[in-house]
Amino acid sequence: PAGRVGPKMAGRIGEGSSTIPAWVAAWCVVAAVQRGPPWGYHQLDPGVAASIVAAAGIGPGDLVLDLGAGTGALTAPLLRTGARVIAVEAHPGRAAALRRRFAGSTLQIWQVDLIRLRLPDEPFTVVANPPWALAETVRSRLLGARELRRADLLVPRWLARRWADADRRITVGRSVRAEAFRPAARTGAAVALLRPSGPRGRSPRRRRHPGRVGAADAAGPAYG
């Protein structure tokens, strides 16, 4: 179909064009295969969300951002750690649902687009299932944030592996099945672990990943 970017176009766009950076190609693939309306939403299983938070090592008093918080799958277990939690959610209806669900708690809710979000000027951590169509933007902004301590981002599994292959500050954590989302995502996911203080540059060797999800299967939840 006109306007689609297929697997063979991952490194180039348009006949005769020059090669584009990998992050641009990845963004194009994610955006091209996105299905449904702009506000499509896939809710993460509460048990999976709790295990992701437990692995993030969040403690009382930590400042934590949940980017693309949805209706609070990750927000709830984050609050139980005693951390200072900021839920960022642009969708008016889901932001309202967050206010109702967590009324009387210490949760801060910021109804703002992630592209325009002003990141904290004090040490902070991110645990999030961000909109997958904005995954590259989120990764770039976080790695450039001076005060970021770490970020655990649930993204398409193939994308987490690509990031890890290209940047030694990123590793791949636990995998999450497509069925862990409701409705099910179009591909499995994985937690990409961002550690800005780590060594920069590409990984020393590129790894091959048998069974890697192809670009045509890369669509998934727009919001976590």
Protein Blocks (a to p, Z undefined) as FASTA:
>chain_A
ZZiacfklmmbgcehiacddfklmmmmmmmmmpgcjfkbccdddfklmmmmmmmnopaeh
iacddehklnommmmmmmmnopacddddfblklmmmmmmmmgoiabdcddddfklpccdf
bdcdddddddfklmmmmmmmmmmpmklmbdcddddfklmmmmmmmomkbccdddddfklp
ccddfbdcddddddfkbcedjdfbdcddehiacfklmgccfbZZ
